[in-house]
Amino acid sequence: MKLIALNLPRDLSEQDIAELFKTYGNIKACNLVLNEDSGKSKGFAFVEMALEHEGEIAITELHGSKVGKNKIRVKQAD
């Protein structure tokens, strides 16, 4: 299941995001979206969970949770 995580702190790395989601299951891919010019985070990432029910658990547990000072949003990616 492919997820999108929004409103992430700009200083989070792909590894930090993977660690956050790894708690809820196996991760197939984690891609932090970067600004092409500056190379800095745009504040969102795509995370692909190995199993659909793991993705559903990650959404339930992480959507609306605080990471740093930010309240993040997690939902299924289109």
FIPASE-507827 format. One record per residue: residue in three letters; x, y, z of N, C-alpha, C, O in turn. Coordinates in nm, 4 decimals. Example, Ala and Ser with C-alpha at 12.3 -4.5 7.8 and 13.67 -1.06 7.14 Angstrom:
% residues 2
["Ala",[1.3190,-0.5690,0.7800],[1.2300,-0.4500,0.7800],[1.3200,-0.3300,0.7800],[1.4236,-0.3319,0.8465]],
["Ser",[1.2850,-0.2250,0.7080],[1.3670,-0.1060,0.7140],[1.2900,0.0030,0.7870],[1.3409,0.1138,0.8039]],
This chain:
% residues 78
["Met",[0.0851,-0.1179,0.0000],[0.0000,0.0000,0.0000],[0.0894,0.1239,0.0000],[0.1798,0.1371,0.0825]],
["Lys",[0.0622,0.2139,-0.0939],[0.1413,0.3365,-0.1029],[0.0731,0.4471,-0.0232],[-0.0457,0.4743,-0.0405]],
["Leu",[0.1505,0.5100,0.0642],[0.0998,0.6160,0.1511],[0.1694,0.7472,0.1206],[0.2799,0.7494,0.0664]],
["Ile",[0.1040,0.8557,0.1558],[0.1673,0.9862,0.1504],[0.1629,1.0446,0.2911],[0.0595,1.0432,0.3579]],
["Ala",[0.2775,1.0957,0.3340],[0.2888,1.1603,0.4659],[0.3114,1.3096,0.4409],[0.4056,1.3489,0.3720]],
["Leu",[0.2243,1.3905,0.4975],[0.2264,1.5353,0.4737],[0.2568,1.6126,0.6022],[0.2384,1.5627,0.7132]],
["Asn",[0.3038,1.7354,0.5834],[0.3358,1.8266,0.6931],[0.4499,1.7738,0.7813],[0.4502,1.7926,0.9029]],
["Leu",[0.5458,1.7079,0.7172],[0.6623,1.6562,0.7904],[0.7580,1.7701,0.8240],[0.7699,1.8658,0.7474]],
["Pro",[0.8261,1.7606,0.9378],[0.9296,1.8599,0.9672],[1.0345,1.8601,0.8557],[1.0726,1.7540,0.8064]],
["Arg",[1.0806,1.9778,0.8161],[1.1724,1.9905,0.7024],[1.3095,1.9297,0.7294],[1.3854,1.9054,0.6356]],
["Asp",[1.3424,1.9047,0.8555],[1.4745,1.8494,0.8872],[1.4744,1.6966,0.8962],[1.5775,1.6372,0.9277]],
["Leu",[1.3604,1.6320,0.8691],[1.3524,1.4858,0.8727],[1.4185,1.4273,0.7474],[1.3995,1.4782,0.6369]],
["Ser",[1.4954,1.3213,0.7654],[1.5581,1.2533,0.6513],[1.4716,1.1352,0.6080],[1.3774,1.0974,0.6778]],
["Glu",[1.5044,1.0769,0.4915],[1.4328,0.9566,0.4475],[1.4466,0.8459,0.5507],[1.3518,0.7718,0.5767]],
["Gln",[1.5652,0.8352,0.6092],[1.5884,0.7317,0.7104],[1.4994,0.7540,0.8331],[1.4444,0.6585,0.8878]],
["Asp",[1.4851,0.8795,0.8763],[1.3975,0.9115,0.9898],[1.2528,0.8701,0.9606],[1.1843,0.8146,1.0466]],
["Ile",[1.2084,0.8978,0.8395],[1.0712,0.8652,0.8001],[1.0532,0.7131,0.7956],[0.9527,0.6603,0.8431]],
["Ala",[1.1511,0.6441,0.7384],[1.1453,0.4975,0.7318],[1.1378,0.4387,0.8722],[1.0607,0.3457,0.8959]],
["Glu",[1.2162,0.4913,0.9652],[1.2141,0.4432,1.1044],[1.0769,0.4652,1.1670],[1.0280,0.3798,1.2409]],
["Leu",[1.0150,0.5781,1.1381],[0.8831,0.6108,1.1911],[0.7795,0.5082,1.1448],[0.6970,0.4634,1.2243]],
["Phe",[0.7834,0.4712,1.0170],[0.6855,0.3797,0.9602],[0.7192,0.2335,0.9865],[0.6295,0.1492,0.9890]],
["Lys",[0.8464,0.2022,1.0059],[0.8906,0.0640,1.0256],[0.8241,-0.0009,1.1473],[0.8100,-0.1231,1.1527]],
["Thr",[0.7843,0.0789,1.2424],[0.7155,0.0310,1.3623],[0.5873,-0.0441,1.3262],[0.5439,-0.1323,1.4002]],
["Tyr",[0.5268,-0.0090,1.2123],[0.3955,-0.0627,1.1757],[0.4017,-0.1700,1.0677],[0.2977,-0.2210,1.0260]],
["Gly",[0.5214,-0.2051,1.0218],[0.5340,-0.3114,0.9223],[0.6554,-0.2928,0.8338],[0.7359,-0.2018,0.8537]],
["Asn",[0.6670,-0.3809,0.7355],[0.7796,-0.3760,0.6424],[0.7579,-0.2679,0.5373],[0.6477,-0.2502,0.4853]],
["Ile",[0.8652,-0.1966,0.5077],[0.8605,-0.0880,0.4111],[0.9288,-0.1339,0.2828],[1.0417,-0.1827,0.2853]],
["Lys",[0.8591,-0.1177,0.1707],[0.9177,-0.1507,0.0408],[0.9961,-0.0323,-0.0149],[1.0982,-0.0508,-0.0811]],
["Ala",[0.9483,0.0898,0.0116],[1.0154,0.2100,-0.0396],[0.9781,0.3304,0.0450],[0.8698,0.3367,0.1032]],
["Cys",[1.0702,0.4257,0.0506],[1.0463,0.5524,0.1199],[1.1141,0.6617,0.0379],[1.2358,0.6599,0.0196]],
["Asn",[1.0349,0.7569,-0.0114],[1.0881,0.8635,-0.0960],[1.0472,0.9994,-0.0422],[0.9304,1.0378,-0.0493]],
["Leu",[1.1436,1.0710,0.0111],[1.1227,1.2076,0.0578],[1.1290,1.2994,-0.0634],[1.2228,1.2908,-0.1426]],
["Val",[1.0310,1.3865,-0.0788],[1.0267,1.4773,-0.1935],[1.1100,1.6006,-0.1610],[1.0901,1.6666,-0.0590]],
["Leu",[1.2053,1.6300,-0.2522],[1.2989,1.7407,-0.2328],[1.2754,1.8500,-0.3357],[1.2301,1.8233,-0.4470]],
["Asn",[1.3067,1.9733,-0.2976],[1.3049,2.0859,-0.3889],[1.4225,2.0698,-0.4852],[1.5362,2.0516,-0.4417]],
["Glu",[1.3958,2.0763,-0.6142],[1.5012,2.0549,-0.7142],[1.6142,2.1570,-0.7033],[1.7312,2.1223,-0.7196]],
["Asp",[1.5798,2.2821,-0.6759],[1.6810,2.3875,-0.6718],[1.7662,2.3834,-0.5450],[1.8889,2.3900,-0.5518]],
["Ser",[1.7009,2.3727,-0.4299],[1.7740,2.3803,-0.3030],[1.8166,2.2435,-0.2488],[1.9095,2.2350,-0.1685]],
["Gly",[1.7492,2.1368,-0.2922],[1.7787,2.0045,-0.2394],[1.7219,1.9816,-0.1009],[1.7518,1.8807,-0.0370]],
["Lys",[1.6389,2.0757,-0.0536],[1.5794,2.0628,0.0796],[1.4412,1.9984,0.0704],[1.3762,2.0005,-0.0342]],
["Ser",[1.3990,1.9418,0.1816],[1.2704,1.8735,0.1900],[1.1546,1.9687,0.1616],[1.1557,2.0848,0.2028]],
["Lys",[1.0543,1.9166,0.0900],[0.9307,1.9916,0.0675],[0.8281,1.9631,0.1773],[0.7197,2.0213,0.1780]],
["Gly",[0.8631,1.8725,0.2709],[0.7744,1.8461,0.3837],[0.6758,1.7330,0.3615],[0.5808,1.7165,0.4380]],
["Phe",[0.6987,1.6543,0.2552],[0.6136,1.5358,0.2387],[0.6932,1.4225,0.1760],[0.7976,1.4432,0.1143]],
["Ala",[0.6397,1.3007,0.1943],[0.7094,1.1811,0.1464],[0.6086,1.0744,0.1088],[0.4951,1.0735,0.1563]],
["Phe",[0.6531,0.9840,0.0220],[0.5756,0.8659,-0.0138],[0.6403,0.7457,0.0528],[0.7619,0.7279,0.0470]],
["Val",[0.5579,0.6636,0.1158],[0.6063,0.5430,0.1829],[0.5228,0.4269,0.1317],[0.3998,0.4317,0.1341]],
["Glu",[0.5907,0.3221,0.0851],[0.5187,0.2042,0.0379],[0.5364,0.0922,0.1385],[0.6478,0.0459,0.1631]],
["Met",[0.4252,0.0494,0.1964],[0.4243,-0.0596,0.2933],[0.4062,-0.1912,0.2188],[0.3362,-0.1964,0.1177]],
["Ala",[0.4689,-0.2973,0.2686],[0.4657,-0.4274,0.2010],[0.3244,-0.4869,0.1956],[0.2845,-0.5432,0.0937]],
["Leu",[0.2505,-0.4744,0.3034],[0.1166,-0.5335,0.3109],[0.0114,-0.4257,0.3350],[0.0363,-0.3273,0.4046]],
["Glu",[-0.1055,-0.4455,0.2768],[-0.2114,-0.3454,0.2876],[-0.2530,-0.3197,0.4325],[-0.2716,-0.2046,0.4720]],
["His",[-0.2677,-0.4269,0.5122],[-0.3117,-0.4047,0.6508],[-0.2058,-0.3289,0.7316],[-0.2403,-0.2581,0.8263]],
["Glu",[-0.0780,-0.3424,0.6958],[0.0271,-0.2643,0.7641],[0.0115,-0.1160,0.7320],[0.0303,-0.0304,0.8185]],
["Gly",[-0.0230,-0.0867,0.6071],[-0.0472,0.0517,0.5673],[-0.1659,0.1111,0.6406],[-0.1630,0.2269,0.6822]],
["Glu",[-0.2703,0.0309,0.6561],[-0.3896,0.0782,0.7279],[-0.3574,0.1066,0.8741],[-0.4058,0.2047,0.9306]],
["Ile",[-0.2763,0.0218,0.9351],[-0.2362,0.0439,1.0744],[-0.1521,0.1719,1.0851],[-0.1715,0.2516,1.1768]],
["Ala",[-0.0584,0.1911,0.9905],[0.0254,0.3118,0.9915],[-0.0603,0.4376,0.9792],[-0.0348,0.5370,1.0473]],
["Ile",[-0.1614,0.4337,0.8929],[-0.2511,0.5491,0.8787],[-0.3227,0.5760,1.0110],[-0.3254,0.6895,1.0586]],
["Thr",[-0.3800,0.4726,1.0693],[-0.4539,0.4870,1.1947],[-0.3664,0.5435,1.3061],[-0.4093,0.6315,1.3808]],
["Glu",[-0.2439,0.4931,1.3171],[-0.1558,0.5320,1.4270],[-0.0860,0.6660,1.4044],[-0.0642,0.7405,1.5000]],
["Leu",[-0.0508,0.6978,1.2803],[0.0312,0.8168,1.2550],[-0.0471,0.9407,1.2128],[-0.0019,1.0523,1.2384]],
["His",[-0.1625,0.9249,1.1495],[-0.2399,1.0414,1.1048],[-0.2806,1.1255,1.2264],[-0.3463,1.0767,1.3183]],
["Gly",[-0.2406,1.2507,1.2246],[-0.2736,1.3410,1.3343],[-0.1742,1.3381,1.4489],[-0.1903,1.4114,1.5465]],
["Ser",[-0.0716,1.2545,1.4387],[0.0274,1.2485,1.5470],[0.1295,1.3609,1.5318],[0.1433,1.4197,1.4245]],
["Lys",[0.2000,1.3895,1.6393],[0.3014,1.4955,1.6372],[0.4382,1.4349,1.6103],[0.4787,1.3381,1.6746]],
["Val",[0.5086,1.4936,1.5141],[0.6477,1.4596,1.4853],[0.7232,1.5915,1.4960],[0.7046,1.6823,1.4151]],
["Gly",[0.8075,1.5999,1.5962],[0.8683,1.7297,1.6256],[0.7580,1.8237,1.6686],[0.6811,1.7921,1.7593]],
["Lys",[0.7493,1.9400,1.6039],[0.6447,2.0371,1.6367],[0.5270,2.0283,1.5400],[0.4291,2.1017,1.5537]],
["Asn",[0.5371,1.9384,1.4426],[0.4351,1.9298,1.3387],[0.3345,1.8181,1.3649],[0.3703,1.7091,1.4095]],
["Lys",[0.2085,1.8478,1.3362],[0.1030,1.7464,1.3390],[0.0948,1.6931,1.1961],[0.0513,1.7635,1.1049]],
["Ile",[0.1376,1.5669,1.1777],[0.1459,1.5128,1.0426],[0.0152,1.4513,0.9976],[-0.0703,1.4153,1.0785]],
["Arg",[0.0016,1.4398,0.8653],[-0.1151,1.3753,0.8052],[-0.0637,1.2572,0.7235],[0.0352,1.2695,0.6512]],
["Val",[-0.1302,1.1442,0.7349],[-0.0924,1.0247,0.6605],[-0.2186,0.9673,0.5974],[-0.3195,0.9472,0.6650]],
["Lys",[-0.2117,0.9413,0.4671],[-0.3264,0.8822,0.3974],[-0.2770,0.7994,0.2812],[-0.1594,0.8043,0.2454]],
["Gln",[-0.3672,0.7234,0.2229],[-0.3320,0.6409,0.1086],[-0.3063,0.7333,-0.0098],[-0.3828,0.8264,-0.0354]],
["Ala",[-0.1973,0.7062,-0.0817],[-0.1632,0.7868,-0.1995],[-0.2494,0.7453,-0.3174],[-0.2865,0.6286,-0.3297]],
["Asp",[-0.2809,0.8395,-0.4032],[-0.3607,0.8106,-0.5243],[-0.2743,0.7453,-0.6294],[-0.3226,0.7134,-0.7380]],
